Amino acid sequence: DSGVTQTPKHLITATGQRVTLRCSPRSGDLSVYWYQQSLDQGLQFLIQYYNGEERAKGNILERFSAQQFPDLHSELNLSSLELGDSALYFCASSINTGPLHFGNGTRLTVT
Amino acid sequence: AQRVTQPEKLLSVFKGAPVELKCNYSYSGSPELFWYVQYSRQRLQLLLRHISRESIKGFTADLNKGETSFHLKKPFAQEEDSAMYYCALSANTGNQFYFGTGTSLTVIP
């Protein structure tokens, strides 16, 4: 157990819908990272937050947004969903430096 | 620019044979390098970090600054080593991480 909690584990929704994925980092970790892993694209970095502030942005679509709250949990919002958004979404956390600790992921299926 | 390259997308070895998963990086500063393992599309788990210089599950990796490489090695592969392996680089500024595209290792019984 990495200490990073992601909910829900599975999500099935229809095209055009909006979903919210939730992540609670390890106790004491200030940084939260979001990654998308699809079958054909590998691990894609989406966005990083540090202590509530956006620190780095990767290949995140405009339809996607994220935030980190004062209690350090983070949410990833995916809207106007398309079939191609079906993927595993991982959250990871770290202290200011050091390795990433990954959650178990949310498996999103868009039908 | 920071970049991590894993040249092999797929790698198959027989049980008991040595295995080496290649990782090359480009970075202008002093990076920290990691190997992560992912079994059956579960969560990524930290396998090794170069600064700790330890051996986990029989795997080792040495940072070669001259060749800018951080190859992962194991002398005798086991079936349970079959997994996806990701090499990652952490930049000093802001703890940004850069992952390679991963190598899928299959150990043949």
Interface residues (C-beta under 8 A of the other chain):
Chain A: S2 S31 Y33 Q37 G42 L43 F45 Q48 Y50 R55 A56 L88 F90 A92 S94 N96 T97 G98 P99 L100 H101 F102 G103 N104 G105
Chain B: E32 F34 Y36 R41 Q42 R43 L44 Q45 L46 R49 Y86 A88 S90 G94 N95 Q96 F97 Y98 F99 T101 G102
